[in-house]
């Protein structure tokens, strides 16, 4: 009853505010800054399209332009890496294996559409279609469809178990986004559907029956699980800088899983609703005061489970996550500052307020160098839909708890030493309550069920990181990049039911299971003649722990792949790519090996 009153008061507060006169406006610069602080923001969302990247080396003339205060952007590789045995979207915090990140934006100019198709060994197929029929100052309409599939054998690292097993994935996604700019405000609308089928092909790590009788360690790896995600979003934002600004958005996501821990039990349904409201008042052209308010609402339809199953005690009550953020912003040519605080609470069984800083500083100290600081924190909802994008093989019956970051700090120096050389050195600290790590299940859950799942382990964590990036480009003919990060974790076991069910005892020295300590990415780009582009890329992840009876270090990932592209003109590009050239047997998550050496060829058409 208490939560219903809170929800009712919040709704009654925000909806009248959205009806303010369209003459009350928000500075565009502040609107962009506010939106990037939340992944669920939908005020002036620009659609990201899945497509083959037009293979050109980064324009050398852009190298000496100072970047925004964000992670250094390295040229994204095409959507042809055969990483279907691991999530297509890796953990953004680690940013490992950049070749697995395949989202790129279609240009506003030149072409209005694209078509991409590629096929490779191990029955690897990719396909993309995008169409941008409307692109004016007033209106923008974009639509897309994408396909990823594989049906090939992978080899296990433990040859004594099984030499190989078939890994299956069939992922299809499509959507559209529309934006219309009125005289005083901008309206954004959009939606997407993602349907993914896959099998739990991994090696079972469990050897302990969950119950004392009637449960064996057999696993079902032939039936495909199915995840369906439907999203719709809408928002309005003022677009006159000189007056009071506002924005309001709503984002709804429905996630449905076909099966629970076995095919005879229906899976979980998750509903996520995100509401956000912002007001800001300009003091001068380069200053403003603002307030942001965000409410996330999660509710579940619990998965079906055998009678008396211990997971019946999981809390499927509604969850409410509230964030209140007052701030001051200064945006001058040579000085950018945001000073604010995040006041947050999570209501489920109980709610307690906590806060984090919201401070950003961007100070150039020479014509080509910049010092930056960021102090933040916040709530990570850890929805089933977001977790499935990171690791689709998570236990389908146990939704994770919310994570609370009390502080997330980053400072660094970024410099363009010359017009063709770029460097970034940074360090940071983060403290998170109920962080998210992955470890194989220690238990046999149900006879002939999905027993080889990854368990979400949520201790408290502290993370120190240090890293550097550099990039060189010579006249758009030759270039290379290197970026590496080292993470040091201190992990504290939290004695709660879900953590005990991972099979990791309280007495063990807890590790950051499933996350690498060191990440290195490097690549070389060569354009020997005008139509031909050659790329050689290397990725390394090491220092990942797994608990399997005791703490063990997993084998490091060393991935090398080569790609050659031939650009006939601005319309046609053909390419061939060879993956895992070191012929490694390796795995991102324990028990789920990556694909061996593969080859792929494809065609990209821009029209």
C-alpha positions as CSV (number, residue, x, y, z in Angstrom):
1,X,0.0,0.0,0.0
2,X,2.9,2.3,0.9
3,X,4.5,1.8,-2.6
4,X,1.2,2.4,-4.4
5,X,0.9,5.8,-2.6
6,X,4.5,6.7,-3.5
7,X,3.8,5.8,-7.2
8,X,0.5,7.7,-7.2
9,X,2.1,10.8,-5.8
10,X,5.0,10.6,-8.3
11,X,2.6,10.3,-11.3
12,X,0.4,13.1,-10.0
13,X,3.5,15.3,-9.8
14,X,5.1,14.6,-13.2
15,X,2.2,14.5,-15.5
16,X,0.9,18.1,-14.8
17,X,4.5,19.3,-15.4
18,X,4.6,17.8,-18.9
19,X,1.7,20.0,-19.9
20,X,3.6,23.3,-19.4
21,X,3.4,25.7,-22.2
22,X,5.7,24.9,-25.2
23,X,7.1,28.4,-24.7
24,X,9.1,27.0,-21.7
25,X,12.2,25.6,-23.2
26,X,15.4,23.7,-22.3
27,X,18.9,24.4,-23.6
28,X,19.9,21.8,-26.1
29,X,23.3,21.3,-24.7
30,X,22.0,20.5,-21.2
31,X,19.4,18.1,-22.6
32,X,22.2,16.1,-24.3
33,X,24.2,16.0,-21.1
34,X,21.3,14.8,-19.0
35,X,20.3,12.1,-21.5
36,X,23.7,10.4,-21.7
37,X,23.5,9.7,-17.9
38,X,20.8,7.0,-18.3
39,X,20.6,4.2,-20.8
40,X,16.8,4.3,-20.6
41,X,16.5,8.0,-21.6
42,X,14.3,8.5,-24.6
43,X,13.9,12.2,-25.1
44,X,15.7,12.7,-28.4
45,X,16.8,9.2,-29.0
46,X,18.8,8.6,-32.2
47,X,18.4,5.1,-33.5
48,X,21.5,3.0,-33.7
49,X,21.5,0.7,-36.7
50,X,23.1,-2.7,-37.0
51,X,25.0,-2.8,-40.3
52,X,28.3,-3.5,-41.9
53,X,30.7,-0.6,-41.4
54,X,31.8,1.2,-44.5
55,X,35.5,0.2,-44.3
56,X,37.5,3.4,-44.4
57,X,40.4,4.4,-42.2
58,X,39.5,7.3,-39.8
59,X,39.8,10.7,-41.5
60,X,43.2,12.1,-40.5
61,X,41.9,15.6,-40.4
62,X,39.7,14.8,-37.4
63,X,42.6,13.5,-35.2
64,X,43.6,16.9,-33.8
65,X,40.0,17.6,-32.6
66,X,39.7,17.2,-28.9
67,X,37.1,14.5,-28.0
68,X,34.4,14.7,-25.4
69,X,34.9,13.4,-21.9
70,X,34.3,9.8,-22.8
71,X,36.2,6.7,-23.4
72,X,38.5,7.1,-26.3
73,X,36.7,5.9,-29.5
74,X,38.7,3.5,-31.6
75,X,37.5,2.6,-35.1
76,X,34.8,-0.1,-34.9
77,X,35.2,-3.2,-36.8
78,X,32.6,-4.8,-39.1
79,X,29.8,-7.1,-38.0
80,X,31.6,-10.2,-39.2
81,X,33.4,-11.6,-36.2
82,X,32.0,-15.1,-35.5
83,X,31.5,-14.6,-31.8
84,X,28.0,-16.1,-31.6
85,X,29.1,-18.4,-28.8
86,X,29.3,-15.3,-26.6
87,X,26.9,-12.4,-26.1
88,X,26.7,-9.9,-29.0
89,X,26.8,-7.1,-26.5
90,X,29.6,-7.5,-24.1
91,X,29.9,-5.9,-20.7
92,X,30.4,-2.2,-21.5
93,X,32.4,-1.7,-18.3
94,X,35.0,-4.1,-19.6
95,X,34.6,-3.3,-23.3
96,X,36.3,-6.5,-24.3
97,X,36.6,-7.9,-27.8
98,X,35.6,-4.8,-29.8
99,X,35.0,-6.9,-32.9
100,X,31.9,-8.2,-31.1
101,X,30.4,-4.7,-31.0
102,X,28.5,-4.2,-34.2
103,X,26.3,-1.1,-33.8
104,X,27.1,1.7,-36.1
105,X,25.0,4.7,-37.2
106,X,23.9,5.3,-40.8
107,X,25.0,8.6,-42.2
108,X,22.4,11.4,-42.4
109,X,23.7,12.3,-45.8
110,X,24.6,10.4,-48.9
111,X,22.8,7.1,-48.8
112,X,19.3,6.4,-47.5
113,X,19.7,2.7,-47.1
114,X,22.0,-0.3,-46.9
115,X,21.9,-4.0,-47.4
116,X,24.5,-6.4,-45.9
117,X,24.8,-10.2,-46.2
118,X,27.6,-12.5,-45.1
119,X,28.1,-16.2,-44.8
120,X,30.9,-18.3,-43.3
121,X,32.0,-21.6,-42.0
122,X,30.2,-23.3,-39.1
123,X,26.9,-22.1,-40.6
124,X,27.6,-18.5,-39.6
125,X,25.2,-16.0,-41.3
126,X,24.7,-12.3,-40.8
127,X,22.2,-10.0,-42.6
128,X,21.3,-6.4,-42.2
129,X,18.8,-4.0,-43.8
130,X,18.3,-0.4,-43.0
131,X,16.2,2.3,-44.6
132,X,16.3,6.1,-43.8
133,X,13.4,7.4,-45.9
134,X,13.0,10.7,-44.1
135,X,15.8,13.0,-43.1
136,X,15.0,16.7,-42.9
137,X,15.5,19.5,-40.3
138,X,12.0,18.8,-39.2
139,X,11.5,15.0,-39.5
140,X,13.7,12.0,-39.2
141,X,12.5,8.4,-39.8
142,X,14.7,5.3,-39.6
143,X,14.0,1.6,-39.7
144,X,16.1,-1.5,-39.6
145,X,16.3,-5.3,-39.4
146,X,19.2,-7.5,-38.4
147,X,19.9,-11.3,-38.4
148,X,22.6,-13.3,-36.7
149,X,22.7,-17.1,-36.7
150,X,25.1,-20.0,-36.2
151,X,24.7,-23.8,-36.1
152,X,28.2,-25.2,-35.8
153,X,30.3,-27.3,-33.5
154,X,32.6,-25.9,-30.8
155,X,35.3,-27.7,-28.9
156,X,35.5,-27.9,-25.2
157,X,38.7,-27.0,-23.3
158,X,38.3,-30.2,-21.3
159,X,38.9,-33.0,-23.9
160,X,38.0,-35.6,-21.2
161,X,34.4,-34.4,-21.1
162,X,33.2,-34.1,-24.7
163,X,35.3,-33.2,-27.6
164,X,32.7,-31.0,-29.3
165,X,29.1,-29.9,-29.1
166,X,26.8,-27.9,-31.4
167,X,26.2,-24.3,-30.5
168,X,23.0,-22.8,-31.9
169,X,21.8,-19.2,-32.2
170,X,19.2,-17.5,-34.3
171,X,18.8,-13.8,-33.4
172,X,16.5,-11.4,-35.3
173,X,15.9,-7.8,-34.4
174,X,14.0,-4.9,-36.0
175,X,12.7,-1.5,-35.2
176,X,12.0,2.1,-36.2
177,X,12.5,5.5,-34.7
178,X,10.8,8.8,-35.6
179,X,11.5,12.3,-34.6
180,X,9.6,15.5,-35.4
181,X,10.8,19.0,-34.5
182,X,8.1,21.6,-33.9
183,X,8.8,25.3,-33.4
184,X,9.2,24.9,-29.7
185,X,9.7,21.3,-28.9
186,X,10.8,17.9,-30.3
187,X,8.8,14.8,-30.3
188,X,10.4,11.3,-30.4
189,X,8.8,8.0,-30.9
190,X,10.1,4.5,-31.5
191,X,10.1,0.8,-30.9
192,X,11.9,-2.4,-31.5
193,X,11.5,-6.2,-31.3
194,X,14.2,-8.7,-30.6
195,X,13.7,-12.5,-30.8
196,X,16.5,-14.8,-30.0
197,X,16.7,-18.6,-29.9
198,X,19.7,-20.5,-28.6
199,X,20.6,-23.7,-26.8
200,X,22.5,-24.2,-23.5
201,X,25.3,-26.0,-25.2
202,X,27.9,-25.4,-22.4
203,X,29.7,-28.0,-20.4
204,X,27.8,-28.8,-17.2
205,X,29.9,-27.8,-14.2
206,X,27.3,-29.1,-11.6
207,X,28.0,-32.3,-9.8
208,X,25.9,-31.6,-6.7
209,X,22.2,-32.5,-6.6
210,X,20.1,-29.6,-5.4
211,X,17.9,-32.0,-3.5
212,X,19.0,-35.2,-1.7
213,X,17.1,-37.4,-4.1
214,X,15.5,-37.5,-7.5
215,X,17.8,-35.0,-9.3
216,X,20.7,-36.0,-11.5
217,X,23.3,-33.9,-13.3
218,X,22.0,-34.6,-16.8
219,X,21.3,-31.5,-18.9
220,X,19.2,-30.6,-21.9
221,X,21.3,-29.1,-24.7
222,X,19.2,-29.9,-27.7
223,X,16.1,-27.7,-27.0
224,X,16.3,-24.0,-27.9
225,X,15.5,-21.4,-25.3
226,X,13.7,-18.3,-26.7
227,X,13.9,-14.7,-25.5
228,X,11.5,-12.1,-26.8
229,X,12.1,-8.4,-26.0
230,X,9.6,-5.7,-27.1
231,X,10.4,-2.0,-26.5
232,X,8.5,1.2,-27.1
233,X,9.6,4.7,-26.1
234,X,8.3,8.2,-26.4
235,X,9.4,11.7,-25.3
236,X,9.2,15.4,-25.7
237,X,11.9,18.0,-25.2
238,X,12.0,21.8,-25.5
239,X,14.4,23.2,-28.0
240,X,14.7,26.9,-27.3
241,X,17.8,27.7,-25.3
242,X,16.9,31.0,-23.9
243,X,13.9,29.9,-21.8
244,X,13.0,27.4,-19.1
245,X,13.7,24.0,-20.5
246,X,12.0,20.7,-19.9
247,X,12.0,17.1,-21.1
248,X,9.8,14.1,-20.4
249,X,10.1,10.6,-21.6
250,X,8.7,7.1,-21.0
251,X,10.4,3.8,-21.9
252,X,8.6,0.4,-21.7
253,X,10.3,-3.0,-22.2
254,X,8.6,-6.4,-22.0
255,X,11.0,-9.4,-21.7
256,X,9.6,-12.9,-22.0
257,X,11.5,-16.1,-21.7
258,X,9.9,-19.3,-23.2
259,X,11.2,-21.8,-20.6
260,X,12.2,-21.8,-17.0
261,X,14.8,-24.4,-15.8
262,X,13.2,-27.1,-18.0
263,X,10.9,-27.3,-21.1
264,X,7.9,-28.3,-19.0
265,X,8.0,-25.1,-17.0
266,X,7.0,-21.7,-18.4
267,X,9.6,-18.9,-18.2
268,X,9.7,-15.6,-16.6
269,X,8.1,-12.4,-17.8
270,X,9.6,-9.0,-16.9
271,X,8.0,-5.6,-17.4
272,X,10.2,-2.5,-17.1
273,X,8.8,1.1,-17.2
274,X,11.1,4.0,-17.1
275,X,9.8,7.6,-16.5
276,X,12.1,10.6,-16.5
277,X,11.5,14.3,-16.1
278,X,13.9,17.2,-16.3
279,X,13.6,21.0,-15.8
280,X,16.4,23.6,-16.1
281,X,16.6,27.3,-15.9
282,X,19.3,29.2,-17.9
283,X,21.3,31.8,-15.8
284,X,23.3,33.0,-18.8
285,X,24.0,31.6,-22.2
286,X,26.6,29.3,-20.8
287,X,25.2,28.5,-17.4
288,X,22.1,26.8,-16.0
289,X,20.5,25.2,-13.0
290,X,18.5,22.0,-13.4
291,X,16.7,19.1,-11.7
292,X,16.2,15.6,-13.1
293,X,13.8,13.0,-11.7
294,X,13.8,9.4,-12.8
295,X,11.6,6.5,-11.8
296,X,12.1,2.9,-12.8
297,X,9.3,0.3,-12.1
298,X,9.9,-3.4,-12.5
299,X,7.4,-6.2,-12.0
300,X,7.5,-9.9,-12.8
301,X,5.4,-12.8,-13.6
302,X,7.3,-15.6,-11.8
303,X,8.6,-18.6,-13.7
304,X,7.0,-21.9,-13.2
305,X,9.0,-24.3,-11.0
306,X,8.4,-27.7,-9.4
307,X,6.3,-27.7,-6.2
308,X,8.4,-27.0,-3.1
309,X,11.4,-25.8,-5.2
310,X,13.7,-23.6,-3.1
311,X,13.4,-20.7,-5.6
312,X,9.8,-20.2,-4.5
313,X,11.3,-17.9,-1.9
314,X,12.6,-15.4,-4.5
315,X,11.1,-12.0,-4.1
316,X,9.1,-11.1,-7.2
317,X,7.4,-8.1,-5.7
318,X,7.4,-4.9,-7.6
319,X,10.5,-2.8,-7.5
320,X,10.7,1.0,-7.6
321,X,13.9,2.8,-8.2
322,X,13.9,6.6,-7.7
323,X,16.7,9.1,-8.6
324,X,16.6,12.8,-7.8
325,X,19.4,14.9,-9.4
326,X,19.8,18.6,-8.9
327,X,22.8,20.2,-10.7
328,X,24.6,23.3,-11.9
329,X,26.2,23.3,-15.4
330,X,28.8,25.7,-16.9
331,X,29.6,25.2,-20.6
332,X,32.3,27.6,-21.8
333,X,34.6,27.1,-24.7
334,X,37.6,26.3,-22.5
335,X,35.8,25.1,-19.3
336,X,33.0,22.6,-18.9
337,X,31.7,21.8,-15.4
338,X,28.7,19.9,-14.0
339,X,28.2,20.0,-10.2
340,X,25.4,17.9,-8.8
341,X,24.3,15.1,-6.5
342,X,22.3,12.0,-7.1
343,X,19.8,11.2,-4.3
344,X,18.5,7.7,-4.7
345,X,16.4,5.0,-3.2
346,X,15.1,1.5,-4.1
347,X,11.7,0.3,-2.7
348,X,11.0,-3.4,-2.7
349,X,11.0,-5.1,0.8
350,X,12.4,-1.9,2.2
351,X,13.9,1.3,1.0
352,X,16.8,3.5,2.3
353,X,18.1,6.6,0.7
354,X,21.7,6.8,-0.5
355,X,23.6,9.4,-2.6
356,X,26.5,9.7,-4.9
357,X,28.2,12.8,-6.5
358,X,27.5,13.9,-10.0
359,X,30.5,16.0,-11.0
360,X,32.2,16.4,-14.3
361,X,35.1,18.6,-15.2
362,X,36.6,19.1,-18.7
363,X,39.6,21.5,-18.8
364,X,41.9,21.9,-21.8
365,X,45.3,23.0,-20.6
366,X,46.9,23.4,-24.1
367,X,45.6,23.8,-27.6
368,X,45.7,20.0,-28.0
369,X,45.4,18.5,-24.5
370,X,42.6,18.1,-22.0
371,X,42.3,17.1,-18.3
372,X,39.0,15.5,-17.3
373,X,37.4,14.3,-14.1
374,X,34.2,12.4,-13.5
375,X,32.6,11.5,-10.2
376,X,29.3,9.7,-10.4
377,X,27.4,6.7,-9.2
378,X,23.8,5.5,-9.5
379,X,21.4,2.6,-9.7
380,X,21.8,-0.3,-12.1
381,X,18.5,-2.1,-12.6
382,X,20.1,-5.3,-13.8
383,X,16.9,-6.3,-15.6
384,X,16.7,-9.8,-17.1
385,X,16.6,-8.2,-20.6
386,X,19.8,-6.3,-20.0
387,X,21.5,-9.3,-18.4
388,X,20.5,-11.6,-21.3
389,X,22.3,-9.2,-23.7
390,X,25.5,-9.6,-21.7
391,X,25.2,-13.3,-21.0
392,X,22.3,-15.1,-22.5
393,X,23.1,-18.3,-20.6
394,X,22.2,-16.9,-17.1
395,X,19.9,-18.9,-14.9
396,X,16.4,-18.2,-16.2
397,X,14.7,-18.6,-12.8
398,X,16.7,-16.1,-10.7
399,X,16.3,-12.4,-11.6
400,X,19.3,-10.4,-10.2
401,X,19.1,-7.7,-7.5
402,X,19.6,-4.1,-8.2
403,X,23.2,-2.7,-8.0
404,X,24.0,0.5,-6.2
405,X,27.2,2.4,-7.0
406,X,28.0,4.8,-4.3
407,X,30.9,6.3,-6.2
408,X,32.3,5.8,-9.7
409,X,35.3,8.1,-10.4
410,X,37.5,8.6,-13.4
411,X,40.3,11.0,-14.1
412,X,42.6,11.3,-17.0
413,X,44.6,13.3,-19.6
414,X,43.8,13.2,-23.3
415,X,46.0,14.7,-25.9
416,X,46.5,15.0,-29.6
417,X,50.3,15.3,-29.6
418,X,50.3,15.9,-33.4
419,X,47.7,15.9,-36.1
420,X,48.1,12.1,-36.5
421,X,48.8,10.9,-33.0
422,X,46.2,10.6,-30.1
423,X,46.8,9.5,-26.5
424,X,44.6,9.0,-23.4
425,X,45.8,8.0,-19.9
426,X,43.3,7.4,-17.2
427,X,42.6,5.9,-13.8
428,X,39.5,5.3,-11.7
429,X,37.8,3.9,-8.6
430,X,34.3,2.4,-8.2
431,X,32.4,1.0,-5.2
432,X,29.3,-1.0,-5.9
433,X,26.9,-2.8,-3.6
434,X,25.5,-6.0,-5.2
435,X,27.8,-5.9,-8.2
436,X,27.2,-8.5,-11.0
437,X,29.6,-11.4,-11.7
438,X,29.1,-14.7,-13.5
439,X,30.0,-18.2,-12.4
440,X,28.9,-21.7,-13.6
441,X,26.1,-23.3,-11.7
442,X,27.3,-25.8,-9.0
443,X,24.0,-27.5,-8.8
444,X,21.9,-30.0,-10.8
445,X,18.5,-28.2,-10.7
446,X,16.0,-30.4,-12.5
447,X,16.3,-33.8,-14.2
448,X,16.9,-33.2,-17.9
449,X,16.7,-29.5,-17.4
450,X,19.0,-26.5,-18.2
451,X,21.5,-27.4,-15.6
452,X,24.5,-25.8,-17.4
453,X,23.5,-22.2,-16.7
454,X,25.6,-19.3,-15.5
455,X,24.7,-18.0,-12.1
456,X,24.7,-14.3,-11.3
457,X,26.8,-13.7,-8.2
458,X,26.3,-10.4,-6.4
459,X,28.8,-9.5,-3.7
460,X,29.9,-5.9,-2.9
461,X,33.0,-4.8,-4.9
462,X,35.6,-2.2,-5.1
463,X,37.4,-1.7,-8.4
464,X,40.6,0.2,-9.1
465,X,41.5,0.6,-12.8
466,X,44.3,2.2,-14.8
467,X,44.7,2.3,-18.5
468,X,45.9,4.0,-21.6
469,X,45.0,4.3,-25.2
470,X,46.8,5.6,-28.2
471,X,46.0,5.9,-31.9
472,X,48.1,6.8,-34.9
473,X,47.0,7.6,-38.5
474,X,49.2,8.6,-41.3
475,X,47.5,10.4,-44.2
476,X,44.6,7.9,-44.3
477,X,47.0,5.3,-45.6
478,X,48.3,3.6,-42.5
479,X,47.2,3.5,-38.9
480,X,47.2,1.6,-35.7
481,X,45.6,1.7,-32.2
482,X,46.4,0.2,-28.8
483,X,44.3,0.4,-25.7
484,X,44.7,-1.5,-22.5
485,X,43.1,-1.5,-19.0
486,X,44.1,-3.2,-15.8
487,X,41.4,-3.8,-13.1
488,X,42.0,-4.7,-9.5
489,X,39.0,-5.9,-7.6
490,X,38.3,-6.3,-3.9
491,X,35.2,-8.5,-3.5
492,X,33.2,-8.9,-0.3
493,X,30.8,-11.9,0.1
494,X,27.3,-10.8,1.0
495,X,25.4,-13.6,2.9
496,X,22.1,-13.7,1.1
497,X,20.0,-16.5,-0.4
498,X,20.9,-16.0,-4.1
499,X,24.7,-15.8,-3.4
500,X,24.5,-19.0,-1.4
501,X,22.7,-20.7,-4.3
502,X,25.7,-20.1,-6.5
503,X,27.5,-22.8,-4.6
504,X,30.3,-20.4,-3.6
505,X,30.8,-20.8,0.1
506,X,31.0,-17.8,2.4
507,X,34.4,-19.0,3.7
508,X,36.2,-18.8,0.3
509,X,38.3,-15.9,-0.8
510,X,35.8,-14.3,-3.1
511,X,37.0,-13.3,-6.6
512,X,35.5,-11.2,-9.4
513,X,34.3,-14.3,-11.2
514,X,33.9,-13.9,-15.0
515,X,35.6,-10.5,-15.3
516,X,39.2,-10.1,-16.7
517,X,41.9,-8.3,-14.8
518,X,43.7,-7.2,-17.9
519,X,42.2,-6.2,-21.3
520,X,44.2,-5.3,-24.4
521,X,43.0,-4.4,-27.8
522,X,45.3,-3.5,-30.8
523,X,44.9,-3.2,-34.5
524,X,46.7,-2.2,-37.7
525,X,44.9,-0.6,-40.7
526,X,46.6,-0.4,-44.1
527,X,45.3,1.0,-47.4
528,X,47.9,-0.1,-50.0
529,X,45.8,1.0,-52.9
530,X,42.6,3.1,-53.1
531,X,40.0,0.2,-53.3
532,X,41.8,-2.1,-50.8
533,X,41.8,-1.9,-47.0
534,X,43.5,-4.5,-44.8
535,X,42.8,-4.8,-41.1
536,X,44.6,-7.0,-38.5
537,X,43.1,-6.9,-35.0
538,X,44.1,-8.6,-31.7
539,X,42.2,-8.9,-28.4
540,X,43.5,-10.3,-25.1
541,X,41.6,-10.9,-21.9
542,X,43.4,-12.4,-18.9
543,X,43.0,-12.9,-15.1
544,X,39.5,-14.2,-15.2
545,X,38.5,-16.4,-12.2
546,X,36.0,-19.2,-11.8
547,X,34.9,-21.0,-8.7
548,X,34.6,-24.8,-9.4
549,X,35.2,-26.4,-6.1
550,X,37.9,-23.8,-5.5
551,X,39.2,-20.6,-7.1
552,X,40.9,-21.2,-10.4
553,X,42.3,-18.9,-13.1
554,X,40.7,-19.4,-16.5
555,X,42.7,-19.6,-19.7
556,X,43.4,-16.2,-21.2
557,X,41.6,-15.2,-24.4
558,X,43.9,-14.4,-27.3
559,X,42.0,-13.6,-30.5
560,X,43.6,-12.5,-33.8
561,X,41.6,-11.9,-36.9
562,X,42.3,-10.5,-40.3
563,X,40.0,-8.7,-42.8
564,X,40.4,-7.5,-46.3
565,X,37.9,-5.2,-48.0
566,X,37.5,-4.1,-51.6
567,X,35.5,-0.9,-52.2
568,X,34.4,-0.8,-55.8
569,X,32.6,2.5,-55.2
570,X,30.3,4.2,-52.7
571,X,27.7,1.6,-53.3
572,X,29.4,-1.8,-53.3
573,X,31.9,-3.3,-50.9
574,X,33.0,-6.9,-50.6
575,X,35.2,-8.4,-47.9
576,X,36.6,-11.6,-46.4
577,X,37.5,-12.2,-42.8
578,X,39.4,-14.9,-41.0
579,X,38.8,-15.3,-37.2
580,X,40.8,-17.0,-34.4
581,X,44.0,-17.1,-36.5
582,X,45.9,-18.4,-33.4
583,X,43.6,-21.5,-33.4
584,X,42.9,-21.2,-29.7
585,X,40.4,-23.1,-27.6
586,X,39.0,-20.4,-25.3
587,X,35.9,-19.3,-23.4
588,X,34.4,-16.1,-22.3
589,X,32.3,-17.7,-19.6
590,X,33.3,-21.0,-18.0
591,X,31.9,-24.0,-19.9
592,X,30.9,-22.0,-22.9
593,X,33.7,-22.1,-25.5
594,X,34.1,-19.6,-28.3
595,X,34.2,-20.7,-31.9
596,X,37.4,-22.1,-33.4
597,X,39.0,-20.8,-36.6
598,X,36.3,-19.6,-39.0
599,X,36.2,-17.7,-42.4
600,X,33.5,-15.4,-43.6
601,X,32.8,-13.4,-46.8
602,X,30.2,-10.8,-47.4
603,X,28.8,-8.0,-49.5
604,X,27.6,-4.5,-48.4
605,X,25.4,-2.3,-50.6
606,X,24.6,1.3,-49.9
607,X,21.8,2.8,-51.8
